[in-house]
Amino acid sequence: MSLGYLSIQALNGLSFGALLFLLASGFTLIFGLMRIVNLAHGAFYLLGGHVAISVAEASGSYWLGVVVAVLAVAAVGLVSERLLLRPVRNNELLEVLVTVGLAFVIADLSLWAFGGNPRSLDVPGFLSGHLSLGSVTFPRYRLALVVVAVVVAVGLKLVQARTRIGTVIRAGVDDREMVTSLGINIGRVFTILFVFGSALAGFAGVAAAGILTMRPGADTDILLFALVVVIIGGLGSIEGAALASVFIGLVDTFSRLWLPEFSYFAVFAPMALVLVVRPQGLMGRAI
């Protein structure tokens, strides 16, 4: 097995990790900061991919598909938070049941509206083709995905650590009553956070549609990976989500290459180990 082949597989793992981070970053914000176990996050991903493909095919514009898909999923997130999740806030069991039901509804509506055949998104010309990296050639789109994930990670960390809204969110998680007494509408802040996390899931679906296929069941498959990333990285930790995404992306890629029959074990075994040794995750705080 040549070094060039291993390098290509490592880049494949890194690009898959970048996709996982785009999805898991929104999930860790909602789950880690708001303590909402949003099991419809994978359905938001699937919806974003399908909407982007449909709009791009109808209009001939990739970028219009991206914008419409992100806005559509953000709107679904807004309605879901205001009408479904707010009435059951702080009741974890009801939140789980509501989001599971929402995931089934979105998945069935997607099947009805977009069909059951696997679909993918045609990417712009400047993102298609391959780029030479020394003796290795690699798809431009996958490399661009890594760059986008890095930009999103840096932006999220800066917002979380160095902006007023980031401070309000962290304070609201720790002591909601205190923040409310200061005249801040923490409910509105949490709604914004949920909508933003949902939009990230939709954007992840758009990004995935360029390298994977949108099909029935893709929402469940990717949600499991996102759960592993969030648990290993730590609730609410952007750095943890980034680190765990890269790790899981590489583990999944090389386990499928060397031990395909144990690929799921290779992904979920580290999660089980982290839950035993450090339940709050590698870089998360104890709940």
C-alpha positions in Angstrom: 0.0 0.0 0.0 1.7 3.2 -1.2 2.2 6.4 0.7 0.2 8.3 -2.0 -2.8 6.0 -1.5 -2.6 6.4 2.3 -2.4 10.2 1.8 -5.5 10.2 -0.3 -7.4 8.1 2.3 -6.2 10.5 5.0 -7.6 13.5 3.0 -10.8 11.6 2.5 -11.1 11.1 6.3 -10.3 14.8 6.8 -12.9 16.0 4.4 -15.5 13.6 6.0 -14.5 15.0 9.3 -15.1 18.5 8.0 -18.6 17.6 7.0 -19.2 16.0 10.4 -18.0 19.2 12.0 -20.5 21.4 10.0 -23.3 19.2 11.2 -22.0 18.5 14.8 -21.2 22.1 15.5 -24.8 23.1 15.3 -25.8 20.0 17.2 -23.3 20.7 20.0 -24.6 24.3 20.3 -28.2 23.1 20.7 -27.4 20.1 22.8 -24.5 21.4 24.7 -25.6 24.9 25.5 -29.4 24.7 25.4 -29.6 21.1 26.7 -32.1 20.3 24.0 -31.6 16.8 22.6 -32.6 17.6 19.0 -32.9 14.3 17.4 -34.4 16.0 14.3 -31.0 17.5 13.5 -30.3 14.8 11.0 -33.7 15.4 9.3 -32.7 19.1 9.0 -29.5 17.9 7.2 -31.5 15.8 4.8 -34.0 18.6 4.1 -31.3 21.0 3.4 -29.7 18.7 0.9 -32.9 18.0 -0.9 -34.0 21.6 -1.1 -30.6 22.7 -2.4 -30.7 20.0 -5.1 -34.3 20.8 -6.2 -33.7 24.6 -6.3 -30.4 24.3 -8.1 -32.0 21.9 -10.7 -35.0 24.3 -11.2 -33.0 27.5 -11.4 -29.7 26.3 -12.7 -27.9 28.2 -9.9 -25.9 26.4 -7.3 -25.6 29.4 -5.0 -29.4 30.0 -5.1 -29.9 26.5 -4.0 -27.5 27.0 -1.1 -29.2 30.2 0.1 -32.7 28.8 -0.2 -31.9 25.6 1.5 -30.2 27.3 4.5 -33.1 29.7 4.9 -35.7 27.0 4.5 -34.1 24.9 7.2 -33.7 27.9 9.5 -37.4 28.7 9.0 -38.3 25.1 9.9 -36.0 25.3 13.0 -37.8 28.6 14.0 -41.3 27.1 13.8 -40.1 23.9 15.5 -38.6 25.8 18.4 -41.5 28.2 18.9 -44.4 25.8 18.4 -43.1 22.4 19.4 -40.1 22.7 21.7 -40.8 25.8 23.8 -43.9 24.3 25.4 -41.9 21.3 26.6 -38.7 23.2 27.6 -36.7 21.6 30.3 -38.5 18.3 30.0 -35.9 16.1 28.4 -38.1 13.1 27.8 -40.8 15.2 26.0 -38.1 17.0 24.0 -36.7 13.7 22.8 -40.2 12.4 21.8 -41.1 15.7 20.0 -37.8 15.8 18.0 -38.0 12.1 17.1 -41.6 12.7 15.9 -40.4 15.7 14.0 -37.6 13.8 12.4 -40.1 11.1 11.1 -42.4 13.8 9.8 -39.6 15.6 7.9 -38.2 12.3 6.5 -41.6 11.2 5.3 -42.4 14.6 3.7 -39.0 14.5 2.0 -39.7 11.1 0.6 -43.1 12.3 -0.6 -41.8 15.5 -2.1 -38.4 14.5 -3.5 -38.8 10.7 -4.1 -36.8 7.8 -2.8 -34.0 7.8 -5.4 -30.5 8.9 -4.3 -29.8 12.5 -5.4 -26.7 14.6 -5.5 -25.9 18.2 -6.2 -23.9 19.4 -9.2 -21.1 21.7 -7.9 -19.9 24.8 -9.7 -17.1 24.4 -12.3 -14.4 26.0 -10.2 -15.1 23.4 -7.4 -15.1 20.4 -9.7 -12.1 18.5 -10.9 -9.0 17.7 -9.0 -6.1 19.6 -7.5 -2.5 18.4 -7.5 -0.8 18.3 -4.1 2.7 17.1 -4.9 2.3 13.6 -6.2 -1.3 13.3 -5.0 -4.4 14.6 -6.8 -7.5 15.2 -4.7 -11.0 16.6 -5.5 -11.2 20.4 -5.2 -14.7 20.2 -3.6 -13.5 18.1 -0.7 -10.6 20.4 -0.1 -12.9 23.4 -0.2 -15.1 21.6 2.4 -12.2 21.4 4.7 -11.5 25.2 4.3 -15.1 26.1 4.9 -15.2 23.9 8.1 -12.1 25.7 9.4 -13.6 29.1 8.7 -16.9 28.1 10.4 -14.9 26.7 13.4 -12.9 29.9 13.9 -16.0 32.1 13.5 -18.0 30.1 16.0 -15.2 30.2 18.5 -14.8 33.9 18.2 -18.6 34.5 18.5 -18.8 32.2 21.5 -15.8 33.7 23.4 -15.5 37.3 22.3 -18.9 38.7 21.6 -21.7 39.9 23.7 -24.2 37.4 22.4 -21.7 34.6 23.2 -21.4 35.9 26.8 -25.2 36.1 27.1 -25.6 32.5 25.9 -23.0 31.1 28.3 -24.5 33.1 31.2 -28.0 32.1 30.3 -27.0 28.4 30.3 -25.4 28.8 33.8 -28.1 31.0 35.4 -31.1 31.8 33.3 -32.9 33.7 36.1 -30.0 36.0 36.6 -29.8 36.9 32.9 -33.5 37.5 32.7 -33.4 39.8 35.8 -30.9 42.0 33.8 -33.6 42.6 31.2 -32.3 40.2 28.6 -34.9 38.1 26.8 -33.0 34.8 27.1 -35.8 33.0 25.4 -35.3 35.0 22.3 -31.5 34.4 22.5 -32.1 30.7 22.7 -34.5 30.8 19.8 -31.8 32.5 17.7 -29.3 29.9 18.8 -31.6 27.1 17.8 -32.4 28.6 14.4 -28.6 29.1 13.8 -27.9 25.5 14.7 -30.6 24.3 12.4 -29.3 26.5 9.6 -25.8 24.8 10.1 -27.5 21.4 9.8 -29.1 22.6 6.5 -25.8 23.9 5.3 -24.1 20.6 6.2 -26.8 18.9 4.0 -26.0 21.2 1.1 -22.3 20.5 1.5 -22.8 16.8 1.8 -25.0 16.7 -1.4 -21.9 17.5 -3.4 -20.0 14.4 -2.3 -22.6 12.1 -1.0 -26.2 11.3 -2.0 -29.4 12.4 -0.3 -31.5 9.3 0.2 -34.0 7.9 2.7 -32.1 7.0 5.8 -29.2 9.3 5.3 -30.5 11.5 8.1 -30.3 8.7 10.6 -26.9 7.6 9.5 -25.3 11.0 9.8 -27.1 11.8 13.1 -25.4 8.8 14.7 -22.0 10.2 13.6 -22.9 13.6 14.9 -23.9 12.1 18.3 -20.5 10.3 18.5 -18.7 13.6 17.7 -20.6 15.6 20.3 -20.2 13.0 23.0 -16.5 12.5 22.4 -15.7 16.2 21.9 -17.8 17.4 24.8 -21.1 19.3 25.1 -21.0 22.9 24.0 -17.3 22.7 23.0 -16.4 24.0 19.5 -12.8 22.8 19.9 -14.0 19.4 21.1 -16.4 19.1 18.1 -13.6 20.0 15.7 -11.1 17.5 17.3 -13.6 14.7 17.5 -14.8 15.3 13.9 -11.3 14.9 12.5 -10.7 11.8 14.7 -14.0 10.1 13.7 -13.6 11.0 10.0 -10.1 9.4 10.0 -11.2 6.4 12.0 -14.2 5.7 9.8 -12.2 6.0 6.6 -9.4 3.8 7.6 -11.6 1.2 9.4 -13.6 0.8 6.2 -10.4 0.3 4.3 -8.7 -2.2 6.7 -11.5 -3.7 8.8 -14.8 -3.1 6.9 -16.7 -5.6 9.0 -15.7 -3.7 12.2 -16.1 -0.2 10.9 -19.0 0.7 13.1 -17.3 -0.8 16.1 -14.2 1.3 15.4 -16.4 4.4 15.5 -18.6 3.7 18.5 -16.0 2.0 20.7 -14.2 5.3 21.4 -17.5 6.9 22.3 -18.2 4.2 24.8 -14.7 4.5 26.3 -15.1 8.3 26.7 -18.4 7.8 28.4 -16.8 5.5 30.9 -13.6 7.5 31.5 -14.8 11.1 31.0 -18.6 11.4 30.7 -18.5 15.1 29.9 -16.3 14.5 26.8 -12.7 15.4 26.1 -13.2 19.2 26.2 -16.6 19.6 27.7 -17.8 20.7 31.1 -19.7 18.4 33.5 -23.5 19.0 33.3 
